[in-house]
Amino acid sequence: MRNPWFAQAEPQDEAAIRLFCLPYAGGGASAYRAWPGLAPAHVRVHPLELPGRGTRWGETPVGGMPLMTEMLADALAGHLDRPYALFGHSMGALIAFELTRALRARGLPQPAHLFVSGSDAPDLPRGRRPIHAAPDAEVLEELRFLGGTPSELLEDPALMKLVLPALRADFSLLETYRYHAQPPLAVPLTVFGGDADPLVASGQLHRWLRQTSAASRLVVLPGEHFFLHSAVADVLAEVAGDLASLGALPHAQRGAV
């Protein structure tokens, strides 16, 4: 049976490093549709499809972080036998971080690298008002402010009615998220930000670095909140550079932490 979490092919016995990618709020695996063709040969991109969108349109979306990370840990547990990394943008960054913690709690292999993009550090409070239970008009207003949603979608009531359940679930996941202090991860960390992001101040990105005891660095790229798309070549170049030396290392050297 096909694993629905993998929008494209399920990981096989590939020599490349597996890069599991998690989407932003309102997005799906399609946010990374261009990545497999742009990534270098030593990186195999696997966009992950969350319930309630894309190829999983008919499923109930998940509105809480604990359930989301447990479901993802179940889905990925059989595919961590080779070097892998996690990448997430905005909401996906928080999910990738908490997923890494969930895998550690299970004693499963940790990622060779964790990439978080376009997100405040998990211990910082959310600055915007909760809207996951707000009237539709207020949700649409927030989407216009955030950007990234095509105007033709925002102006089509029938289409918005279809996508609002997943959007509300994503906002719920973010707005009900509670950070709990744990020992730092022992995973190399790269933090991406946009120099003109109105949602995530680049001057606060360093707060992420306390979440790991391993090597870490900040990368600030030109662009607003969705620099993930506007600066995709730069993002992938940085990711590929961080992963360039990992293919030759036996996975056993980077086992569970």
Phi and psi in degrees as a GROMACS rama.xvg file:
@    title "Ramachandran Plot"
@    xaxis  label "Phi"
@    yaxis  label "Psi"
@TYPE xy
-66.6533  135.432  ARG-2
-79.3097  114.551  ASN-3
-68.8381  -15.9287  PRO-4
-70.4052  -21.8872  TRP-5
-98.4959  110.264  PHE-6
-66.7501  -30.7278  ALA-7
-110.97  -141.987  GLN-8
-73.4575  141.428  ALA-9
-68.5725  143.056  GLU-10
-54.7645  135.744  PRO-11
-116.138  -160.487  GLN-12
-81.026  69.4681  ASP-13
-96.5067  144.627  GLU-14
-78.9022  -23.0183  ALA-15
-70.615  161.645  ALA-16
-72.2951  133.739  ILE-17
-85.077  127.786  ARG-18
-115.194  104.888  LEU-19
-88.7985  125.274  PHE-20
-114.602  132.864  CYS-21
-114.255  137.307  LEU-22
-84.5563  168.314  PRO-23
-81.0544  170.585  TYR-24
-59.3123  132.844  ALA-25
83.0522  -7.02339  GLY-26
-101.628  177.366  GLY-27
-142.803  -166.453  GLY-28
-59.7597  -24.193  ALA-29
-63.3074  -18.1787  SER-30
-60.5012  -22.714  ALA-31
-112.283  22.4184  TYR-32
-59.7035  -31.6442  ARG-33
-84.7178  -15.361  ALA-34
-64.3286  -42.3844  TRP-35
-57.3978  -35.5677  PRO-36
-79.8473  -18.6215  GLY-37
-97.2473  -21.565  LEU-38
-71.8779  149.904  ALA-39
-69.91  167.5  PRO-40
-61.8515  -27.5786  ALA-41
-83.6077  2.24954  HIS-42
-124.986  121.735  VAL-43
-105.246  112.784  ARG-44
-83.1406  131.203  VAL-45
-127.145  91.8561  HIS-46
-65.6967  135.244  PRO-47
-100.079  135.039  LEU-48
-101.353  117.721  GLU-49
-82.7744  155.671  LEU-50
-59.7169  143.814  PRO-51
92.7104  9.95458  GLY-52
-151.71  165.93  ARG-53
54.8972  -129.06  GLY-54
-72.29  -5.60921  THR-55
-115.335  33.5814  ARG-56
-54.7594  -39.3735  TRP-57
-81.5326  -3.34641  GLY-58
-86.912  157.736  GLU-59
-75.002  124.257  THR-60
-68.2896  156.292  PRO-61
-101.532  125.523  VAL-62
-108.619  16.4989  GLY-63
-140.145  140.584  GLY-64
-63.7351  -46.6139  MET-65
-57.16  -44.4194  PRO-66
-67.0566  -40.8715  LEU-67
-59.709  -46.9278  MET-68
-70.5577  -33.8045  THR-69
-67.989  -40.2823  GLU-70
-65.007  -41.8764  MET-71
-65.8169  -40.4833  LEU-72
-61.0499  -40.116  ALA-73
-61.508  -44.0794  ASP-74
-67.6837  -34.5074  ALA-75
-93.0496  -14.1646  LEU-76
-54.1437  -34.263  ALA-77
-85.2795  3.26688  GLY-78
-123.839  23.6633  HIS-79
-108.639  22.5321  LEU-80
-84.1134  -5.24005  ASP-81
-130.971  163.723  ARG-82
-54.6129  135.507  PRO-83
-145.372  161.901  TYR-84
-137.572  160.556  ALA-85
-118.233  137.541  LEU-86
-130.256  134.117  PHE-87
-144.317  142.97  GLY-88
-113.948  132.51  HIS-89
58.2297  -116.704  SER-90
-53.4548  -40.4087  MET-91
-60.8302  -29.1622  GLY-92
-66.0754  -44.843  ALA-93
-64.9924  -40.2146  LEU-94
-63.1315  -43.8865  ILE-95
-61.3521  -40.7967  ALA-96
-63.4894  -49.2508  PHE-97
-70.6933  -30.3923  GLU-98
-64.2313  -41.8921  LEU-99
-59.7901  -41.6771  THR-100
-63.5986  -41.8592  ARG-101
-64.6016  -39.5288  ALA-102
-65.8365  -39.2548  LEU-103
-61.9077  -42.6281  ARG-104
-62.341  -29.112  ALA-105
-85.5302  -5.56582  ARG-106
75.0424  22.2098  GLY-107
-89.6369  159.921  LEU-108
-55.782  136.191  PRO-109
-83.2664  157.3  GLN-110
-63.1508  150.025  PRO-111
-70.4339  -22.6047  ALA-112
-158.925  145.542  HIS-113
-118.784  125.869  LEU-114
-113.653  120.686  PHE-115
-118.579  137.173  VAL-116
-139.425  134.737  SER-117
61.5457  39.5644  GLY-118
-144.786  140.911  SER-119
-65.0262  154.768  ASP-120
-58.4921  150.049  ALA-121
-64.7842  -23.7529  PRO-122
-87.8828  -0.319996  ASP-123
-88.5187  141.36  LEU-124
-70.2147  148.901  PRO-125
-70.8406  131.953  ARG-126
-87.4762  -20.6612  GLY-127
-100.008  155.73  ARG-128
-68.5127  147.682  ARG-129
-65.3871  138.021  PRO-130
-133.194  4.97805  ILE-131
-64.6783  -22.159  HIS-132
-111.034  12.3863  ALA-133
-77.5832  163.909  ALA-134
-59.3437  156.75  PRO-135
-53.4967  -40.8747  ASP-136
-60.1181  -37.0552  ALA-137
-72.4816  -34.9932  GLU-138
-64.1311  -42.6765  VAL-139
-63.5266  -40.0159  LEU-140
-60.7911  -41.5901  GLU-141
-65.8032  -39.944  GLU-142
-63.498  -39.1491  LEU-143
-63.7103  -39.5356  ARG-144
-66.0991  -42.7997  PHE-145
-67.521  -32.3123  LEU-146
75.8209  176.493  GLY-147
89.9856  -14.9996  GLY-148
-100.628  124.368  THR-149
-55.6693  138.101  PRO-150
-61.3655  -33.966  SER-151
-65.0925  -29.1075  GLU-152
-73.2148  -45.4991  LEU-153
-60.9905  -29.4884  LEU-154
-95.1249  7.07789  GLU-155
-112.966  98.1487  ASP-156
-56.6376  -37.4292  PRO-157
-65.9029  -44.1417  ALA-158
-66.8755  -41.0057  LEU-159
-63.2567  -34.8595  MET-160
-61.8146  -33.0868  LYS-161
-73.6619  -37.2649  LEU-162
-93.005  -14.6401  VAL-163
-60.1574  -37.9697  LEU-164
-57.5375  -43.4217  PRO-165
-68.1814  -38.5947  ALA-166
-62.8215  -45.4265  LEU-167
-62.8873  -38.7601  ARG-168
-63.619  -41.0599  ALA-169
-64.2849  -44.8799  ASP-170
-63.0063  -37.2503  PHE-171
-62.929  -43.5698  SER-172
-58.1577  -43.0999  LEU-173
-72.1864  -42.1468  LEU-174
-79.2157  -20.9741  GLU-175
-99.7881  -1.85132  THR-176
-62.4383  133.962  TYR-177
-125.908  122.911  ARG-178
-78.7092  134.642  TYR-179
-122.759  124.909  HIS-180
-63.4543  133.853  ALA-181
-140.32  166.867  GLN-182
-56.9242  147.453  PRO-183
-58.272  151.503  PRO-184
-67.5095  155.679  LEU-185
-107.748  49.4677  ALA-186
-126.235  130.396  VAL-187
-56.5304  140.695  PRO-188
-131.099  130.856  LEU-189
-119.743  130.125  THR-190
-113.072  121.917  VAL-191
-103.17  143.008  PHE-192
-145.055  160.979  GLY-193
-102.358  137.779  GLY-194
-70.1576  -14.7947  ASP-195
-122.858  24.4134  ALA-196
-69.6497  118.709  ASP-197
-77.1344  -10.7006  PRO-198
-100.661  -32.9889  LEU-199
-126.721  109.792  VAL-200
-71.7715  125.69  ALA-201
-62.2668  -24.9915  SER-202
-71.1042  -11.6455  GLY-203
-103.093  -3.57642  GLN-204
-62.3337  -26.6788  LEU-205
-61.498  -18.2478  HIS-206
-63.2354  -22.3684  ARG-207
-66.2578  -31.2193  TRP-208
-64.6752  -22.4246  LEU-209
-72.0683  -8.33985  ARG-210
-85.4063  1.2065  GLN-211
-139.853  149.474  THR-212
-98.1163  -2.6734  SER-213
-93.2094  -176.377  ALA-214
-61.3013  143.26  ALA-215
-149.465  156.853  SER-216
-158.268  161.177  ARG-217
-108.261  142.433  LEU-218
-131.249  113.056  VAL-219
-105.871  121.969  VAL-220
-114.124  158.774  LEU-221
-64.3566  137.139  PRO-222
136.927  168.421  GLY-223
-91.5892  -150.564  GLU-224
-64.268  -32.2383  HIS-225
-101.105  38.9274  PHE-226
-58.2876  -18.1376  PHE-227
-51.7575  -34.783  LEU-228
-93.978  -47.0017  HIS-229
-68.1706  -27.2465  SER-230
-119.598  35.6435  ALA-231
-59.0903  -38.889  VAL-232
-63.7132  -39.2115  ALA-233
-68.2047  -41.688  ASP-234
-59.3577  -49.2352  VAL-235
-66.5118  -33.2732  LEU-236
-63.8731  -40.8095  ALA-237
-67.7754  -42.3693  GLU-238
-61.4944  -48.0268  VAL-239
-61.3962  -39.1141  ALA-240
-63.4148  -41.9783  GLY-241
-65.7359  -29.8507  ASP-242
-96.424  -2.34035  LEU-243
-60.0463  -35.6179  ALA-244
-92.2066  0.600543  SER-245
-85.6721  -23.5817  LEU-246
-62.7382  -26.9989  GLY-247
-87.6326  -7.2638  ALA-248
-90.0385  131.385  LEU-249
-60.1278  137.454  PRO-250
-60.2792  -29.1869  HIS-251
-60.3077  -24.9585  ALA-252
-73.2476  -14.2152  GLN-253
-123.273  46.119  ARG-254
-75.2166  -166.009  GLY-255
-58.7579  143.443  ALA-256
